[in-house]
Structure formats: C-alpha cells, structure tokens
Amino acid sequence: MAIDKERVLQKIAYIREQVSAIEELVKTSKRQEVLNDPWKLRGVKYALQTAIIRAEEHKG
C-alpha cells in the first residue's frame, strides 16, 4: 500500500491551520491569560484534538 502524498499534505495543512489559530490567540493574549481562562484553554485543546481526529478519520 503506497502512501497518498496529497492526502498527507492536506492533513498537515489542516493541522497547521489549527496551530496558526492557536498561535494568533497566544499573540493577542498573554500566555498566562490563556492558561488561566478555562474557556480559552478548552478552545485550544479542542482545536488540537479536532485537527488530530480529523486527520485520523481520513486515513486510508
């Protein structure tokens, strides 16, 4: 079974989008503010989890 390079690149691009959004949040908010705000922290965790889950769901 060969690796589908295009699909891998799409998955990486999606994960990078999520990481970019998180980096933007950290840039506009102080790091400690994000860590101390349960809603922001949940949002960060959710963004990363969905990026990983989305990548896993499209395996094959």
N, C-alpha and C positions, 0 to 999 in steps of 0.2 A: 504494500500500500504506500503510495507516494504522498508526500506532504503537499497540500494545496497551498502554495506560497501566497496566493491572492487572499485566501481566507485568513491566513495567519496575519498578513499585513492589515486586513480590516479589523481584526480583533485587537491588534496592537494599537491601531489608530483610535479605536473606541476607548481603550484604557487610557491612552494619552490625553484624550479629551476630558475624561473624568479627573485625571491628575491635574490638568491645567486649570479646571474649575476650582479644585481644592487649593491650588497654589494662589489663584486670584483671591480666594476668600482669605487666605492667610496674609496676603499682601495688604488687603483692605482692612483687616482686623489684626489686632495684636495676637500673637500665638497663644498667650495665656488666656486671652478673652475667648478664643475658640475652644480651648481645653476646658475652661470653666463654664461654658454655656452648654448645657446638656442638649439643646436643640441643634445647635451648630455642630456639635460633636457627633450627634446621631446622623446628621446630614452627610458629614464627611464619611462616616462608616458606611452609610447606605450607598453613597456614590461608588465607593471602592468595591463593596460587596456586589452591587448590581453589575459593575464592569466585569468582575471575575465570573459571576454566574452567567452573564450574557455570553462571555467567551466560552465557557464550558458547555452551554446549551447548544452552541453551534459547532461543536466538534463533529468530526466525522468525515 
